[in-house]
Structure formats: C-alpha cells, structure tokens
Amino acid sequence: MKKYLLPLAAISLALFSLPSHAAVNVFACEPEWAALATELGGDKLKVTSATNALQDPHRIEARPSLIAKTRNADLLVCTGLELEVGWLPVLLQQSGNAKIAAGQPGNFEAGSFVTRLDVPTKLDRSEGDVHAAGNPHIQQDPHNIAHVADALAQRLAQIDPVNAAYYSARHKDFSARWKAAMQKWEQQAAPLKGVAMVEHHKNMEYLSHWLGLRTVGMLEPKPGVEPSAAHLGELLNQLQRQPAKFVVRAAYQDGRASQWLSEHAHIPAVVLPFSVGGGDKAKDLFGLFDDTVQRLLEAAK
C-alpha cells in the first residue's frame, strides 16, 4: 500500500503547484475582480475577465473562448452568491479543470468574505430574480473591496508560495492607498446621506448602504422584470408624494425607462459605471469610485 502514497502525493502537489517562472493564470468573472487581482499580483499574474462593465453579469453566454480560458486558469475569482449561476457551472464542467473546482484553492468566491445584504428570509421565485445567498453586487461598497483584497492576497500566496512576499508587499501598498481613498470618498460624499433616489434594479444596495442613500422606488417592479408603462406611471405618481433627487442605473442597463422617468419627474438620470471600465474615468478601482461619487454629487446639486 505504501508504494502508492508517494505517487498520489506527487500528483496532488503537481495539481496545485506552479513552476517558479510561470505567471499565474487568473480568470475573473467580473472586471472589478480582474482589476483587484492586477493590483495585488502585478506582473506575476496573467489576468483575464469573462465579462466587461457593459454586460449584465447575470446573463453571459458560455462561449468556447471562455471555456478555453477556464481550462487554462490556475485561479478563478468570481463574486459567487449566485451571480454567475446561469453560466459559470457550464464553464467549470466543460473545462474539466480540477484546480478551480468548487472547494479547491483555485476557486475563490469574493462574496464569501463580506457581510451580505438582502438575504431573503424565504425563497419565492414569484418575486423575481431573488438570490438565496443575498444581494451579489458587493463591489459597490469599497469596504467590501478591502475585505476581498485581504482574502485574495492570502489566496495568491497559497496558490503561488514562491511569490508570497511579493503579494504581501503589493497588498500592503494597495491597502494603504485604498484606506486613504475611502476616507476621501466618504468626506466628499457626506452631502449624499439621506438623499432619495430611484433605482433601475436592486444592484445599488451596497452603494446606498455605504453612502446612506435612500431608495424610494424601483424601475423594475420585481428584480429582473423589465418595467411596464403601467408600472412607470404608478412610480411617477408615487414620486409626486415621495420625491426623489435622481434615478440611477448601471452602465450595462437599458436607459429608456430611466430617461422616461427623468423627463416626466424632472429629475436627473444618472448612469453609474458600476464596475471597472463602465465609464471613461473608471479605468481602475480607484477611478470607479472617484467617478461614481462625482456623478452622484453632480446629480444631487
């Protein structure tokens, strides 16, 4: 029996170890995690993202090109919380990549490291696209980014121990810059506390929780259900009794409903980048929040 132990141990080590000269292939499900991995890993990583900020992360086609990238990944970095449930399982199954299977060190779910909002007390699919594990749009709060960065830096060191000191140093540098940036954003955004807004979809909850914004209406009657003319009319009537300062949507969302409400309720329609790459100024994580805060402040004037 002993003669089989060494080969099995060797196979296990080979599966989760990397050659010292090889860049770690990181396959991120969303651009915010690709950006964070780049901040922490620098040139030790080769990072690609399955999606961009102009795509709805719920609805992605499991294309052959994505399957190929998944097959070659050493580390998968995704939100989890059922955000990618419609397409990621297909990629994992078709890729056959054991390193990034659920429960393995190569499978990293950012949503596991933050305090989740909107966790339902009961599941009722008649209420629309309800996520059993809570609201998955965690990247809208920079404190969540900080928590995920702590965990991701440790995971990179586990996957690639040869470069652990490098990841630790970059994490320390990022954390210092991020902490200073959060203080700046919170000071700038102080006038937004208590400001009422209308959302397109329930994807701004972490942002509103962070900044103290109040959601007084939703363009979607239920999560994932497109607004009807009747619903928009009801919402307009509601705003006459309970006014909002602006209506917000993510860059990837259709702007027709928010523009209609903007014109009829005489409030600004604000397009937020939502993720890295969602606007000309949101080229990295710092630019994402710089741009988001400034757009909200401008609309609240």
C-alpha positions as CSV (number, residue, x, y, z in Angstrom):
1,M,0.0,0.0,0.0
2,K,2.8,2.4,0.8
3,K,4.2,2.3,-2.7
4,Y,1.0,4.2,-3.9
5,L,1.3,7.0,-1.3
6,L,4.2,8.8,-2.9
7,P,2.8,9.0,-6.5
8,L,-0.6,10.2,-5.1
9,A,1.2,12.9,-3.1
10,A,3.2,13.9,-6.1
11,I,0.1,14.2,-8.3
12,S,-1.6,16.4,-5.7
13,L,1.4,18.6,-5.4
14,A,1.6,18.9,-9.2
15,L,-2.0,19.8,-9.4
16,F,-1.9,22.8,-7.1
17,S,1.8,24.0,-7.6
18,L,3.1,26.2,-10.2
19,P,6.5,26.4,-11.9
20,S,8.6,29.2,-10.4
21,H,8.9,31.0,-13.7
22,A,5.2,30.8,-14.8
23,A,2.7,33.6,-14.4
24,V,-0.4,32.6,-12.5
25,N,-3.4,32.5,-14.9
26,V,-6.2,34.3,-13.2
27,F,-9.7,34.1,-14.7
28,A,-12.0,36.6,-13.2
29,C,-15.7,36.5,-13.7
30,E,-16.2,40.3,-13.4
31,P,-13.9,43.2,-14.3
32,E,-13.7,44.5,-10.7
33,W,-12.0,41.3,-9.6
34,A,-9.7,41.3,-12.6
35,A,-8.7,44.8,-11.6
36,L,-8.2,43.8,-7.9
37,A,-6.1,40.8,-8.9
38,T,-3.9,43.0,-11.0
39,E,-3.4,45.4,-8.1
40,L,-2.3,42.6,-5.9
41,G,-0.4,40.4,-8.3
42,G,1.2,42.8,-10.8
43,D,3.3,41.1,-13.4
44,K,3.3,37.8,-11.5
45,L,-0.3,37.2,-12.9
46,K,-1.9,36.9,-16.3
47,V,-5.4,38.2,-15.7
48,T,-8.4,38.0,-18.0
49,S,-12.1,38.7,-17.3
50,A,-15.1,36.8,-18.5
51,T,-17.2,40.0,-18.7
52,N,-16.9,43.7,-19.1
53,A,-18.8,46.5,-17.4
54,L,-21.2,46.9,-20.3
55,Q,-22.5,43.4,-19.9
56,D,-25.1,42.1,-17.5
57,P,-23.1,39.7,-15.3
58,H,-26.3,37.6,-14.7
59,R,-26.6,36.8,-18.4
60,I,-23.5,35.7,-20.1
61,E,-23.1,33.0,-22.8
62,A,-20.7,30.2,-22.0
63,R,-18.8,30.6,-25.3
64,P,-16.0,28.3,-26.4
65,S,-13.5,31.1,-25.9
66,L,-14.5,31.4,-22.2
67,I,-14.3,27.6,-21.8
68,A,-10.7,27.7,-23.1
69,K,-9.7,30.4,-20.7
70,T,-11.4,28.5,-17.8
71,R,-9.5,25.3,-18.8
72,N,-6.1,27.2,-18.5
73,A,-6.8,29.0,-15.3
74,D,-4.8,28.5,-12.1
75,L,-7.2,30.7,-10.1
76,L,-10.8,31.5,-10.6
77,V,-12.0,34.8,-9.0
78,C,-15.8,35.3,-9.0
79,T,-18.4,37.0,-6.9
80,G,-20.4,33.9,-6.2
81,L,-23.7,34.5,-4.3
82,E,-25.5,33.0,-7.5
83,L,-24.4,36.0,-9.6
84,E,-22.9,33.7,-12.2
85,V,-25.2,30.7,-11.7
86,G,-26.5,30.9,-15.3
87,W,-23.2,30.4,-17.0
88,L,-20.2,29.6,-14.7
89,P,-21.3,26.0,-13.9
90,V,-21.2,25.3,-17.6
91,L,-17.7,26.7,-17.9
92,L,-16.4,24.7,-15.0
93,Q,-18.0,21.5,-16.3
94,Q,-16.8,21.9,-19.9
95,S,-13.3,23.0,-18.9
96,G,-12.6,19.9,-16.8
97,N,-10.1,22.0,-14.8
98,A,-9.8,20.3,-11.4
99,K,-7.7,23.1,-9.9
100,I,-10.6,25.6,-10.0
101,A,-13.4,23.2,-9.0
102,A,-15.6,24.2,-6.1
103,G,-13.9,23.7,-2.8
104,Q,-10.4,23.8,-4.2
105,P,-7.8,26.6,-3.5
106,G,-8.1,27.7,-7.1
107,N,-11.8,28.6,-6.7
108,F,-12.2,32.0,-5.0
109,E,-15.6,33.5,-4.3
110,A,-15.4,37.1,-3.2
111,G,-18.9,37.1,-1.8
112,S,-17.8,34.7,1.0
113,F,-15.7,37.4,2.6
114,V,-18.2,40.3,3.0
115,T,-21.4,41.0,5.1
116,R,-24.2,40.2,2.7
117,L,-27.3,42.4,2.2
118,D,-30.8,41.4,1.2
119,V,-30.5,37.8,2.3
120,P,-34.1,36.5,1.9
121,T,-36.0,35.0,4.9
122,K,-37.9,32.8,2.4
123,L,-37.4,31.9,-1.2
124,D,-40.3,32.8,-3.6
125,R,-39.4,32.9,-7.2
126,S,-42.6,34.8,-8.0
127,E,-40.8,37.8,-6.5
128,G,-38.4,37.8,-9.5
129,D,-34.7,37.1,-9.6
130,V,-34.1,36.6,-5.9
131,H,-30.7,35.4,-4.8
132,A,-30.8,32.9,-2.0
133,A,-27.4,33.9,-0.6
134,G,-28.1,37.6,-0.7
135,N,-27.5,40.5,-3.0
136,P,-24.4,39.7,-5.1
137,H,-23.5,43.2,-6.2
138,I,-20.9,43.6,-3.5
139,Q,-18.4,45.7,-5.4
140,Q,-20.4,48.9,-4.9
141,D,-19.0,49.3,-1.4
142,P,-15.3,50.0,-1.2
143,H,-15.1,48.4,2.3
144,N,-16.1,45.1,0.6
145,I,-13.2,45.6,-1.9
146,A,-10.9,45.9,1.1
147,H,-12.2,42.7,2.7
148,V,-11.9,40.8,-0.6
149,A,-8.4,42.1,-1.1
150,D,-7.2,40.8,2.3
151,A,-8.6,37.3,1.4
152,L,-7.4,37.3,-2.2
153,A,-3.8,38.3,-1.3
154,Q,-3.7,35.3,1.1
155,R,-5.1,33.0,-1.6
156,L,-2.5,34.2,-4.2
157,A,0.2,33.3,-1.6
158,Q,-1.3,29.9,-1.2
159,I,-1.5,29.2,-4.9
160,D,1.9,30.7,-5.6
161,P,4.0,30.4,-2.4
162,V,7.3,31.3,-4.2
163,N,6.0,34.9,-4.7
164,A,4.2,35.2,-1.3
165,A,6.3,38.1,-0.1
166,Y,5.7,39.9,-3.4
167,Y,1.9,39.6,-3.0
168,S,2.1,40.6,0.7
169,A,4.1,43.8,-0.2
170,R,1.6,44.8,-3.0
171,H,-1.3,44.1,-0.7
172,K,0.2,46.3,2.0
173,D,0.7,49.1,-0.6
174,F,-2.8,48.7,-2.0
175,S,-4.4,48.7,1.4
176,A,-2.7,51.9,2.4
177,R,-3.8,53.7,-0.8
178,W,-7.3,52.2,-0.6
179,K,-7.8,53.3,3.0
180,A,-6.8,56.9,2.2
181,A,-9.1,56.9,-0.9
182,M,-12.1,55.6,1.2
183,Q,-11.6,58.5,3.6
184,K,-11.6,60.9,0.8
185,W,-14.7,59.5,-0.9
186,E,-16.6,59.4,2.4
187,Q,-15.7,63.0,3.1
188,Q,-16.7,64.1,-0.4
189,A,-20.0,62.1,-0.4
190,A,-21.2,63.4,3.0
191,P,-23.9,65.6,1.3
192,L,-25.4,62.4,-0.2
193,K,-26.5,61.0,3.2
194,G,-30.3,60.7,3.3
195,V,-30.8,61.7,-0.4
196,A,-33.7,59.8,-2.0
197,M,-33.2,58.0,-5.3
198,V,-34.9,55.6,-7.7
199,E,-33.0,52.5,-8.8
200,H,-33.4,50.6,-12.0
201,H,-32.6,47.2,-10.5
202,K,-31.6,46.1,-7.0
203,N,-27.9,46.3,-7.7
204,M,-27.2,49.6,-5.9
205,E,-27.9,48.3,-2.3
206,Y,-24.3,48.2,-1.2
207,L,-23.7,51.6,-2.6
208,S,-26.7,53.1,-0.9
209,H,-25.8,51.3,2.4
210,W,-22.3,52.8,2.2
211,L,-23.3,56.3,1.4
212,G,-26.6,56.5,3.3
213,L,-28.7,57.0,0.2
214,R,-32.4,56.1,0.4
215,T,-34.2,54.1,-2.3
216,V,-37.8,55.3,-2.7
217,G,-38.7,53.5,-5.9
218,M,-37.6,50.8,-8.4
219,L,-38.0,50.9,-12.2
220,E,-38.3,47.2,-12.2
221,P,-41.5,46.1,-10.5
222,K,-39.6,42.9,-9.4
223,P,-35.9,42.1,-9.7
224,G,-35.1,41.1,-13.3
225,V,-38.6,42.1,-14.6
226,E,-38.5,44.9,-17.1
227,P,-40.6,48.0,-16.3
228,S,-44.0,48.3,-18.0
229,A,-45.7,51.5,-18.9
230,A,-48.3,50.9,-16.2
231,H,-45.6,50.4,-13.6
232,L,-43.7,53.6,-14.7
233,G,-47.0,55.5,-14.4
234,E,-47.6,54.3,-10.9
235,L,-44.0,55.2,-10.0
236,L,-44.4,58.7,-11.4
237,N,-47.5,59.2,-9.2
238,Q,-45.6,57.9,-6.2
239,L,-42.8,60.4,-6.7
240,Q,-45.3,63.2,-6.5
241,R,-46.0,62.2,-2.9
242,Q,-42.4,61.0,-2.1
243,P,-39.9,62.9,-4.3
244,A,-36.5,61.5,-5.4
245,K,-33.4,63.5,-6.2
246,F,-32.4,61.3,-9.2
247,V,-32.8,58.0,-10.9
248,V,-29.8,55.7,-11.2
249,R,-28.9,52.8,-13.4
250,A,-25.7,50.8,-14.2
251,A,-23.8,51.4,-17.4
252,Y,-24.9,48.0,-18.8
253,Q,-28.6,48.6,-18.3
254,D,-31.1,49.9,-20.9
255,G,-31.6,53.6,-20.4
256,R,-35.1,54.1,-21.8
257,A,-37.0,53.6,-18.6
258,S,-34.8,55.9,-16.5
259,Q,-34.8,58.5,-19.2
260,W,-38.6,58.5,-19.4
261,L,-38.8,58.9,-15.6
262,S,-36.2,61.6,-15.7
263,E,-38.2,63.6,-18.3
264,H,-41.6,63.2,-16.6
265,A,-40.5,63.5,-13.0
266,H,-37.9,66.3,-13.8
267,I,-35.1,64.6,-12.0
268,P,-31.6,63.7,-13.4
269,A,-30.9,60.3,-14.8
270,V,-27.5,59.1,-13.5
271,V,-25.6,56.4,-15.3
272,L,-23.0,54.9,-12.9
273,P,-20.0,52.9,-14.2
274,F,-20.9,50.0,-11.8
275,S,-17.6,48.3,-12.5
276,V,-14.2,49.0,-13.8
277,G,-14.5,50.0,-17.5
278,G,-18.1,51.3,-17.1
279,G,-17.0,54.9,-18.0
280,D,-14.1,56.8,-19.4
281,K,-12.9,57.7,-15.9
282,A,-13.5,54.3,-14.3
283,K,-10.3,52.7,-15.7
284,D,-9.3,51.1,-12.4
285,L,-10.8,50.5,-9.0
286,F,-9.8,54.0,-7.8
287,G,-11.3,55.6,-10.8
288,L,-14.5,53.6,-10.4
289,F,-15.3,55.2,-7.1
290,D,-13.9,58.6,-8.0
291,D,-16.3,58.7,-10.9
292,T,-19.3,57.2,-9.0
293,V,-19.1,59.7,-6.2
294,Q,-18.7,62.7,-8.5
295,R,-21.6,61.6,-10.7
296,L,-23.9,61.3,-7.7
297,L,-22.8,64.6,-6.2
298,E,-23.4,66.4,-9.5
299,A,-26.9,65.0,-9.8
300,A,-27.7,65.9,-6.2
301,K,-27.0,69.6,-6.7
